[in-house]
Amino acid sequence: MEREKKIISGPLLEVDFFPVWADGRRMPSRAPKEKRSTAAQQKYNDTQMRKKAIRDINANFDSGDIFMCPTYEQSKAPQSYEEALKDSDNYLRRIKRRRENELKRVNKLLAAGSQDRRLLSAKKKLEAPFKYYYSIEEVKYKTGRYAGRSNWHFHMFVTGGLAREDYEDCWPNGVRVNADRFQPERFGPEAAARYFTKDAQGRRRIKHSRNLQKPETKVKDATFTRRGVELLAKRRADDAAYWEKRYKGYKFIRTFPRYNEYNGHWYLSVIMYRSDQAVLPEWKVGDWLTE
């Protein structure tokens, strides 16, 4: 039978159609002893890491939060991953303390009778659990004064509530931080996550707080027949009106149809986003549906 699996990550919706056995086990998509080549396995791992980053970011951060790229001055750059990680931990602690102090200030102003809506908005975000998600990227200088030395920069999400200047001031080690508001509806809900997986060197270089909310998963079986999924893949793959009618409240972004030669079934992934915008930015991640 065919399974319809929905994964809801904040405003992001993924719908996967794929075959399963009658007992719910996923149907094999390749021969039992067939292994992926090294290149194929690496591509699979990269795709899975990218999908996880996109889901985690959309499930936990919105336009009230901050995306930034703290960078070291060359002379201040640590020469080990452990030192860079320690600096990032200290930076996040500074932000957390400043958020606590800012919440006290906001509450004091509101208690004094202020009706400023910006204060109410800031209070809501400052009272929310502090979350972070970031990657650490190493660069080796090949020429010049610092040839052979390492430098590091971070692609980082943190919970909002402070002014952008506050996030920048908390980083004492570099020439810039470039704190900016996360804008998935302008740049694309997968845009920032592409930075996290562009040059990733493995899981240990992606760090996040333990309180991240997990995406929600919903499963339905036998909603479509095998022939029905085939028709979706062949005739409805790019039919935005159909998908937006089926999943009301979401805007269509892209589909990924694929035929599996081994088991003779069609697979289909649909990517959608809850937004008030008439048209969403282009989805630039090219690989999505995997085995």
N, C-alpha and C positions, 0 to 999 in steps of 0.2 A: 504494500500500500504506500501512498504518498503522504509525507508529513509537511505541514506548514508550521514553521518555527519563527516566532517573532522575538526579536531582542530589542528592548526599549532602553536607550541610554539617554536619559533626559529628553530633549526634543528630537533626538535621532531615532529613527525606526529602521531596522533591518528585517526583511522577511525572506527566509530561505525555504525553498521547496526541494525536497530530495526523497529518495525511496528508503523505506525501512521494511524489515520483516514483520510478520503478524504479531510477534511478541515485543515489538518496539525497537529491536536492535537495528542499528544503521546497516544498510546493505553494503557489502564490500564494493569498492570502486576499482580495485585492481587485484590481480592474482595473489593468492595467499603468501607465496614466497618471493613475490616481486618487490624489490626495494628501489627506492628513489636513488637516482644518482646523487653524488655529493652536491652538485650545482642545484639540482631540483630540491634537495632537502634544505639547502640554505635559502632558496627562494621561498619554500614553504614556511620555514622558521621566520623569515623576515615579514612575510604576509601576516602570520599569526601575531607577531609582535606589533605590527602596524594596526591591526584590527583591535587589539587589546588597548593600545594607546588611545585610539579614536573613541572607543567605547568609554573608557575611564574618564577621559577629559569631558566628553559631552554629558556623562552621568553626574559629574561633580562640579563643573564650573560653568558659569554663564556670563552674560555681558556685564555683570556687576563685579566680576573678578579680574585679576591682572595676569597678563602674560608678559614675561620679561626675559632679558638675556644678560645677566651679570657677566662682566668680562674683567680680566686682570690687566693691570699694567705689566709690561714685560718684566720689569725689575722685581715685581712683587709676586710673580707666579710661583706656586709651589712646584716641587719636582717629583711628587708622587700622588697617586690617586687618593691615598689615605689623607694626605694633607689637604687636598682639594675638597674632599668630603667633609673634613672637620670645619673648613671655612664655610661650606654651605650650611652645615648644622648650626654654626654660630650665627650666620646671617638669618636663618629662619627663626631662631630664638629672639633676635633683636626685633624682627617684625612682630612676633607674637607679643612681646612686651609692649611695643608701641601700640598695638591694637588694644591691649588691655587699658593702657593709659588714655587712649583716645576715647574708649567707651566711657570711662569715668568722666571725662570732660563733656562728652555729649549728654550724658545723663544729668549732669549738673546744670547744663544750659536748658534742657527740657524741663527739669524740676523748677527752674526759675521762671518758667512760663513761655519759653520760646515756642513759636508755631512754625518754625522753618522746616519745610518738608524735606529738605536735604538732610537735616539732622535725623529725622525719623527714618529715612532711607539708610543712612549710615549706621544708625543704631541697630536696625534689623540685620545688616550684613556683619557688623562687629559682634553681635550676639550669636551669630552662626558658628558652628564648630570650625576651627581653623584647619584648613586642608592645604596640602601642597603635592605637586607632582613635577618631577624634573629629571632631566638627563644631564650627564657630565660628558663633555667632549674634549678630547686631548688633541693639541696641535704641536707638532715638532718643527722647530725652526731649522731650515736646511742651510741658510746662508746668513751673513751679517753678524752683528755683534753677539747675538744670542744663539748662534748656530749650535745645534745639538741639545739645546734646552727645550723643556716642555712649557706650554701654556695651556690654559683651560678656559672654557666658557660653559655656561649653563643655559639650557632652555627650560624655563620654569613657570609653572602656574601656581598662584597662591590665592587664597580667599581675599576678596576686596574689603573695602570699608575705609581705607586710608587714601589720602591724596597720592598721586603717582610720585610726587617728590619725596614722600616719606619712604617709599620702597627704595628709591634711588639713594637717599641719604643713609640708609641702613647698611649699604655695601661699601666698606672702606678700602677695598683692594684694587679698584680698577678705574679706568677712564670713563666708563659708561655702564649703565644698567638698561636703559631703554625700556622702562616700565610703560606698558600701554594697556588699555582696556581690551579684553577678549571680545572679538566681534565676529563670531562664526557666520552670522547672516550676511556679512559684508565680504569676508574672505573665503568662506566655505567651512562647513563643520569639520572637515578633515585637514584643513590647511595647517594649523599649528602642530598637529600630531605628526605631520610629515617631517618636521624638524627633529622630532624625537627618534625617528628610525632611519634618518638619512645616512648616518655613519655609525650606527650603533655597533658596539663591540661585545654585546652580550647583555644578559639580564642585570648583571651587577652594576651597570652604568645607568640604569633607570631606577630612581628612588621615589617613594611616595609615602604619604602619611598612612597610618593604619586604619583611619576612619573613613576611607573612601567608600562611597555607596556603590554597591554592585549593580550592574544593569539587570533589568527585569526580563525574564524569559517566559514566554507562553507558547504552548505546543498544542496543535490540533492534528489529529490523524484522519485520513480518509475524506478530507474536505474536497480534494480533487482526485480524479483517477489518473492513472499513468498517461492516458491519452490527453487528459485535461491539462496536465503540466506541460506536455509536449506542445499543445496549442498555445499555452501562455508564453512559452519560450519562443515560439515561431511567429505568433501573430500579435501578442500583447506586450512584448519586451519593451518597446518604446512608446507605448500608449499611455501617456501621462493622465489623460482624462479617466481611463479605466482604473488605474491604480489609486488616483485621488478620490474616486467614488467609492472604491472598495475599502480604503483606509482613510476615512474622513478626518479632516483636520491636519493632514500632512500634505506637503508638497513633494511631488515626484522629482528625484534627482537623476537616478541611473539604475539600469539593471545589468546583471552579468549572467547571460544564459550559457549553458555548456552541455554538450552531449557526451556521455561516457561510453566509449567503445566497448569496454569490458562487460558492463552489466546491461547495456542497452537502454538506459534511462536518461531522461533530461533532468538537469539541475538548473535552478534559477535563484538568483539573489536580487532583491529589490531594495534600493536605498531611498529613504524618504526623510523629510525633515519638517517639524512643526514650526511654521513661520507665517508672519503676516505679509511678508514680501511677495510680490507677484512672481518674481523670478529669482531663484537662488543662484549663487556663483557656481562655476563649473566644478565638478568633482574630479580632482586630478589624480587620485589614486587609481592605478590601472588594473591591479590584481586584487580580487576580493574573494570570490567563491573558491574554496579549496577543499580538498578531500579530507 
